[in-house]
Amino acid sequence: MSDEVINVEGKDVVVREDTAKASRWLRFETILLTGIILIFIVAMLFFSGLLSAVDTSPGSANTPVSNTNPGP
C-alpha cells in the first residue's frame, strides 16, 4: 500500500493511502454539512418572513399615490 502526505494541525504527516482517503472524506463531509446547515438557516429566515420583509425600493407600496401633475 502506498504512502501519502496529509496535513494534521499544521504538520505534514506520512500516512497510508486509506488513512489519507478517510481524512479527505472527513474534511469533505464537514464542509458539506456546514453548507447544508447554512442553506437551511437562510431558508428558515426567508420563509419566516425576516428576509422577505426587507423593502429596498425608494417608494413603498403602502404610501398613497399623489398626482403631482395638475393637468390642463
N, C-alpha and C positions, 0 to 999 in steps of 0.2 A: 504494500500500500504506500502511496506517495505521501510526502510531507508538504504542508503548505504553511504560509506565514499569515497569522492574523494579528490584529491589534487589540490588546487587552489592557485597559487602563493606561493607555499611552505607551505601552511597551510592545514591541514585536515579539511574538511567541511562535515557535515552530511546533505545529500540531499535526496529527494525522488528517487525512483528507475528509473522513466522515465527521470528525470534530469541527473542522473548518466549515463544512456544509451546514452543520447544525447551528453554528454560530451565525452564519449569514442568514439562515432561515429565521432564527430568533430575532435578529435585527429587523428583517423584513416584516415579520408579524407585528412587532412593536410599532413600526411606522404605520402599517396598515390599520391596526386597531386605533391608534391615535387619530388618524384621518377619519375613520368611521365615526368615532365619538364626536369629533368637531363638527362633522356634517350633521349628525343627529342633533347637537345642541343648536346649531344655526337653524335647522328646520323647525325645532320646537319653538324657538324665539319667533320665527316668521309666522308659524301657524297660530301662535298665541296672540299675535297682533302687535307685538313690540316692535318688530322690524317693518311691518307693512303700514304702520300708522304714521310714519315719517312723511311729511309733505314738504318737498323741496321746491315746489313751484312758487313763483312770486305772488300769484293770485290764487287764493283758496276758493274752493267750491262753496264754502259757507258764507262768503261775502256777497252782499247784494250787488247786482249788476246796475251800474249807473250809466245813463246815457248822457255823455258829455256833448254830443252833437245836437244843438238846438233845432236844427233843420231849417227849411226855408220859411 
